[in-house]
Amino acid sequence: MNGCQKCIFFFSFNVQMYVLLFNLQTIRVETLHKLKGLAQSELVLGFS
């Protein structure tokens, strides 16, 4: 592999890792929102 190919390889690898991490963060945030919603509805049901 020459220098240029190495650059392209590392760049595409970094982009893939970034996309993966971004997707994981998004999933985590959505899960937290769902859990918060569930907890709030549980509280409402419990107190009513």
C-alpha positions as CSV (number, residue, x, y, z in Angstrom):
1,M,0.0,0.0,0.0
2,N,1.4,3.4,-0.9
3,G,0.9,6.5,1.2
4,C,-2.2,7.7,-0.7
5,Q,-4.0,4.3,-0.3
6,K,-3.1,4.3,3.4
7,C,-4.6,7.8,3.7
8,I,-7.8,6.8,2.0
9,F,-8.0,3.6,4.0
10,F,-7.7,5.4,7.4
11,F,-10.1,8.1,6.3
12,S,-12.8,5.7,5.3
13,F,-12.2,3.6,8.5
14,N,-12.5,6.8,10.7
15,V,-15.7,7.8,8.9
16,Q,-17.2,4.3,9.5
17,M,-16.3,4.4,13.1
18,Y,-17.8,7.9,13.5
19,V,-21.0,6.8,11.8
20,L,-21.2,3.8,14.0
21,L,-20.7,5.8,17.2
22,F,-23.2,8.4,16.0
23,N,-25.8,5.6,15.4
24,L,-25.1,4.2,18.9
25,Q,-25.6,7.6,20.5
26,T,-28.9,8.1,18.6
27,I,-30.2,4.7,19.7
28,R,-29.1,5.4,23.3
29,V,-30.9,8.8,23.3
30,E,-34.1,7.2,21.8
31,T,-34.0,4.4,24.4
32,L,-33.6,7.0,27.2
33,H,-36.6,8.9,25.9
34,K,-38.7,5.8,25.8
35,L,-37.6,4.8,29.3
36,K,-38.4,8.3,30.6
37,G,-41.8,8.2,29.0
38,L,-42.5,4.8,30.5
39,A,-41.4,5.9,33.9
40,Q,-43.6,9.1,33.7
41,S,-46.7,7.1,32.7
42,E,-46.0,4.6,35.5
43,L,-45.8,7.4,38.0
44,V,-49.1,8.9,36.6
45,L,-50.8,5.6,36.8
46,G,-49.4,5.0,40.3
47,F,-50.6,8.3,41.7
48,S,-54.0,8.5,40.0
